[in-house]
Amino acid sequence: MAGNKLDLLKQEIQYYVGLPYSKNVLREGKIIKEKFLGGKGNYRQIATETIKLAQKQKIDLVKLSNQEFYNFQKKNHIGIDCSGLVCQLLNFYFQANLNPRKTSADMLTSAPLSQEIKPNEIKTGDLVRQKNGHHVLFIIEKQGNIIYYIDSSFEGRGVKYGKTNITDKNFIHQGFYRLLFLN
């Protein structure tokens, strides 16, 4: 990658910010309602599908406000889930070869893919496990005890930036993780 690797990552992240949260609906491990690419597509695939559906529905995306655009994607089940976002960013930043369609937040923050690290070891590309492995945050950078991260969640209404002090007792998590092939 030419240029500052972190700056390029931040540019890449901008393509995802604001996308709706979307994931397949499962019951007893089986898909009962499939969403576009299972909520695991990259921003190019998401953009292409958005344009295709807008043309089919005769909607001029350029005339939509940001909220209307978001609502259009949400209504059409276009978006990304937390592990899909993390995989896409890991693949970009580290030229990894993770298959987003075959990963989950739990897999990304468990053996044999990753190992827990100490808070003082955190660096770009590390992960924060939350909700007992049902949610994952991607760490963009760490400055002192502050981590800047990106995630996609239903509660957060899609892909959003966040920051927190890792020593804050109100910051609920089940550890910090690094993929083993990144060591």
C-alpha distance (Angstrom), angle and dihedral (degrees) to the residues before:
residue distance angle dihedral
M1 . . .
A2 3.76 . .
G3 3.77 119.2 .
N4 3.77 127.6 16.0
K5 3.80 107.4 -21.1
L6 3.83 93.5 -145.7
D7 3.81 91.6 50.2
L8 3.81 90.0 51.2
L9 3.80 89.9 50.2
K10 3.80 90.3 51.5
Q11 3.82 89.6 51.1
E12 3.81 90.2 50.1
I13 3.81 91.2 49.6
Q14 3.81 90.2 56.0
Y15 3.82 89.0 68.3
Y16 3.81 89.6 60.7
V17 3.82 101.3 41.1
G18 3.79 110.2 108.1
L19 3.80 97.1 19.8
P20 3.80 113.1 135.5
Y21 3.77 121.7 -107.9
S22 3.78 111.2 -106.0
K23 3.77 135.6 165.8
N24 3.77 139.5 156.8
V25 3.78 115.6 -85.9
L26 3.80 109.7 -120.8
R27 3.77 133.1 -167.5
E28 3.79 119.3 -173.0
G29 3.81 90.0 -14.8
K30 3.81 94.6 -53.4
I31 3.80 126.0 111.2
I32 3.78 109.5 -115.0
K33 3.81 96.9 168.2
E34 3.79 119.0 25.0
K35 3.79 120.1 -153.7
F36 3.82 126.3 -161.0
L37 3.82 106.1 -59.6
G38 3.79 87.6 -18.9
G39 3.81 90.1 -78.3
K40 3.80 89.9 -64.8
G41 3.82 104.3 103.2
N42 3.78 126.0 119.1
Y43 3.79 121.9 -113.6
R44 3.82 92.4 -97.6
Q45 3.81 92.2 55.1
I46 3.81 90.4 45.4
A47 3.82 91.9 49.6
T48 3.82 92.3 48.0
E49 3.81 92.2 50.1
T50 3.82 91.2 46.4
I51 3.83 91.5 52.9
K52 3.81 92.4 44.8
L53 3.81 92.9 52.1
A54 3.80 92.9 43.9
Q55 3.81 90.7 53.2
K56 3.80 90.6 47.5
Q57 3.82 90.6 50.0
K58 3.85 92.0 41.9
I59 3.82 92.6 -120.5
D60 3.81 120.2 150.5
L61 3.81 102.9 -139.7
V62 3.82 91.9 -166.7
K63 3.82 90.1 65.0
L64 3.81 93.9 53.1
S65 3.78 122.4 100.0
N66 3.80 116.6 -127.4
Q67 3.81 89.5 -98.7
E68 3.81 92.8 48.5
F69 3.81 90.1 48.6
Y70 3.82 90.3 50.5
N71 3.81 90.6 47.3
F72 3.82 90.8 50.0
Q73 3.80 91.4 53.6
K74 3.80 92.5 43.9
K75 3.82 92.9 48.9
N76 3.80 89.6 50.9
H77 3.83 93.1 47.5
I78 3.80 93.7 -114.7
G79 3.79 116.6 146.7
I80 3.77 144.9 81.6
D81 3.79 137.1 -91.5
C82 3.80 126.9 -138.0
S83 3.80 98.0 -95.8
G84 3.80 92.2 43.3
L85 3.80 89.8 54.2
V86 3.81 92.3 46.4
C87 3.82 92.5 49.7
Q88 3.80 92.2 48.7
L89 3.81 91.3 50.8
L90 3.82 94.0 44.6
N91 3.80 89.6 49.9
F92 3.80 90.5 50.4
Y93 3.80 99.3 43.1
F94 3.80 99.5 39.7
Q95 3.83 99.6 24.0
A96 3.79 84.4 -119.9
N97 3.76 120.9 167.3
L98 3.79 102.0 -136.2
N99 3.79 117.7 153.9
P100 3.81 104.7 -134.2
R101 3.82 91.2 -162.6
K102 3.81 90.0 61.4
T103 3.79 100.9 44.1
S104 3.77 137.1 78.8
A105 3.79 136.0 -171.5
D106 3.79 88.9 -101.1
M107 3.82 93.5 51.7
L108 3.82 92.0 48.4
T109 3.81 91.4 54.0
S110 3.80 99.5 40.8
A111 3.80 139.9 71.3
P112 2.97 132.5 -56.6
L113 3.84 92.0 30.1
S114 3.79 99.6 43.1
Q115 3.74 146.4 10.8
E116 3.77 131.4 -143.9
I117 3.81 115.6 -103.3
K118 3.78 133.0 -164.0
P119 3.82 118.2 -101.4
N120 3.83 91.2 -114.3
E121 3.85 89.1 58.7
I122 3.83 95.5 56.6
K123 3.78 116.9 129.2
T124 3.79 139.1 159.0
G125 3.80 112.3 -53.3
D126 3.78 96.5 26.9
L127 3.77 119.1 128.1
V128 3.78 137.5 -132.1
R129 3.79 116.9 -143.6
Q130 3.79 115.7 -143.5
K131 3.80 139.0 170.5
N132 3.81 92.3 25.5
G133 3.79 92.4 -61.0
H134 3.80 97.2 -42.1
H135 3.82 93.0 106.2
V136 3.80 135.4 36.5
L137 3.81 134.6 -169.8
F138 3.82 124.4 -153.2
I139 3.81 112.8 -137.7
I140 3.80 112.1 -135.7
E141 3.78 95.4 -177.3
K142 3.78 144.8 -28.1
Q143 3.79 125.1 -133.3
G144 3.79 112.1 -177.4
N145 3.81 105.7 -49.7
I146 3.81 93.3 -22.8
I147 3.80 119.6 99.4
Y148 3.77 122.6 -164.6
Y149 3.78 112.2 -153.1
I150 3.78 145.0 168.1
D151 3.78 127.4 -142.1
S152 3.77 143.2 158.6
S153 3.76 119.1 -130.4
F154 3.77 141.0 159.2
E155 3.81 91.3 -129.8
G156 3.81 91.9 49.6
R157 3.81 91.1 48.5
G158 3.78 95.0 -118.6
V159 3.78 136.1 -47.5
K160 3.79 112.7 3.2
Y161 3.77 140.9 158.4
G162 3.77 119.5 -116.0
K163 3.74 140.0 178.3
T164 3.75 133.0 -165.4
N165 3.76 142.7 167.7
I166 3.80 106.1 -109.3
T167 3.81 90.2 -145.6
D168 3.83 92.2 56.2
K169 3.82 108.1 116.6
N170 3.83 89.0 -147.1
F171 3.83 91.3 61.3
I172 3.79 101.0 98.1
H173 3.79 116.7 -156.7
Q174 3.78 142.7 133.2
G175 3.79 97.5 -131.8
F176 3.77 146.6 -62.1
Y177 3.80 118.9 -82.6
R178 3.79 140.5 -166.6
L179 3.77 124.4 -162.4
L180 3.80 108.6 -113.0
F181 3.79 95.2 -130.0
L182 3.82 88.7 59.8
N183 3.82 94.8 63.0
